[in-house]
């Protein structure tokens, strides 16, 4: 099996911890997250609890001691239905990216859920990530990066890199200046000609390489990136749909609301309401 570190030699791998906790589950358990979709990964480890997972492709049980990884942008629903005497959900939300925006885990074939030794290793790595507490914010940042990379190693330890992984990495290295340029201009998206010029490519050649590397056209990717940023801004206290729409350069709040619902299946206003009611995991 190819070493995951070898696959990242031509790009920069970053880990971003967004949220996580050990959440005690009150008996009788019957928690339901509802249908949701996030621009980050959701990792849940069951301890003394069983859950039912629904994704776009399947419905399956995640038993006590097992782990599930819901991939970024994947519609899903989690239901905690029953468990032991002291059930706990050990969870975290995170991003793992190459070139600051390309999903690292998209380069691997991963199982529907993790069991046995793999689940134990993932749970231990997740708990190590949650246990990072230091006296200084810079030290905490460093420790979270270190713990996060260990978590990625546990997740991909038995995974198979996808067949096109090496080719995609080569393409991404060529496209990196253009990708970074797009990221810096989310509020005023540049033209295709301006983007392609950053990679010293013609528009047609840039589009071909971009589709091969990102599995979507440049315009679609830039739209998803803007909406992921909008999701992040809406998660901050005090932010409103109107303010987010203005900051990211959408025509108006109605256009923004339509695009957000198309991507995440819920309006920005609905997202703000549900954020305060949904189970933490």
Secondary structure by P-SEA (a helix, b strand, c coil): ccccccccccbbbbbbbccccccccccccccccccccccbbbbbbbccccbbbbcccccccccccbbbbbcccccbbbbbcccccbbbbbcccccccccccccccccccccccccaaaaaaaaaaaaaaaacccccaaaaaaaaaaaaaaaaaaaacccccccaaaaaaaaaaaaaaaaaaaaacccccccaaaaaaaacccaaaaaaaaaaaccccaaaaaaaaaaaaaaaaaacccccaaaaaaaaccccaaaaaaaaaaaccccaaaaaaaccccccc
